[in-house]
Amino acid sequence: MLSIKHFQGQEQLSIHLSGFNKDRNEDVKWFDQLIEPNKKIILEVLDGKETSSPKEIEKREESFIDKQKLETYLFLQKELKEKGLI
């Protein structure tokens, strides 16, 4: 995922390669880095059958997942209200 965040009046571009193991309630991260202007990124997929070990695994508690879902819902609800769609 590529994302742009606004921080202290500036935009920051970052790239994240991560996933979620639903069976184990775990976030898994392979790569997470800010991207500077004019930086070149090359991604090569060698074989879809094997995956490398993630650099970080973080267990999610059910209460955390519920909190995230509620925060996402409230954010989207606010956005729709501001646009007059609900």
C-alpha positions in Angstrom: 0.0 0.0 0.0 1.1 3.5 -0.7 -0.1 6.2 1.6 0.1 9.9 2.0 -0.1 11.4 5.5 -0.3 15.0 6.4 2.0 15.7 9.3 2.9 19.2 10.6 1.8 20.8 7.4 3.7 18.5 5.1 2.8 15.4 3.1 4.7 12.2 3.8 4.6 9.4 1.3 5.2 5.9 2.6 5.0 2.3 1.3 3.8 -0.7 3.4 4.0 -4.3 2.6 1.9 -6.1 5.2 -1.0 -8.5 5.8 -3.3 -9.9 8.4 -3.6 -13.5 9.5 -7.2 -13.7 10.5 -6.9 -17.2 11.9 -4.3 -16.0 14.4 -5.4 -12.3 14.7 -1.9 -11.2 13.8 -0.7 -8.2 11.8 2.4 -9.3 9.7 4.7 -6.7 8.2 7.5 -7.2 5.7 8.3 -3.6 4.8 7.4 -0.1 6.0 9.3 2.9 4.9 8.9 6.6 4.2 9.6 7.5 0.5 11.7 10.6 -0.3 11.0 12.6 -3.4 12.6 11.2 -6.6 13.2 7.8 -4.9 12.9 4.8 -7.2 11.3 1.6 -5.9 11.6 -1.7 -7.8 9.3 -4.5 -6.8 10.0 -8.0 -8.3 7.7 -10.9 -7.6 9.7 -14.1 -8.0 7.3 -16.9 -7.1 3.9 -16.7 -5.6 4.2 -20.1 -3.9 6.7 -19.2 -1.2 6.7 -16.2 1.1 9.6 -14.8 3.1 9.3 -14.5 6.9 7.8 -11.1 8.0 10.0 -8.7 9.8 7.3 -8.1 12.4 4.3 -10.0 13.8 1.9 -8.3 16.2 -0.9 -10.0 17.9 -4.3 -8.2 17.9 -6.6 -8.5 20.8 -10.4 -8.7 20.0 -11.0 -5.4 21.8 -8.4 -3.7 19.6 -10.1 -5.1 16.4 -13.5 -3.9 17.6 -12.1 -0.5 18.4 -10.6 -0.2 15.0 -13.8 -1.2 13.3 -15.8 1.4 15.3 -13.2 4.1 14.5 -13.4 3.3 10.8 -17.2 3.3 10.9 -17.4 6.7 12.7 -14.8 8.2 10.3 -16.7 7.1 7.2 -20.0 8.2 8.7 -18.6 11.7 9.4 -17.3 11.8 5.8 -20.7 10.9 4.3 -22.5 13.4 6.5 -20.0 16.2 5.4 -20.8 15.3 1.8 -24.5 15.4 2.5 -25.0 11.7 1.5 -26.6 10.7 4.8 
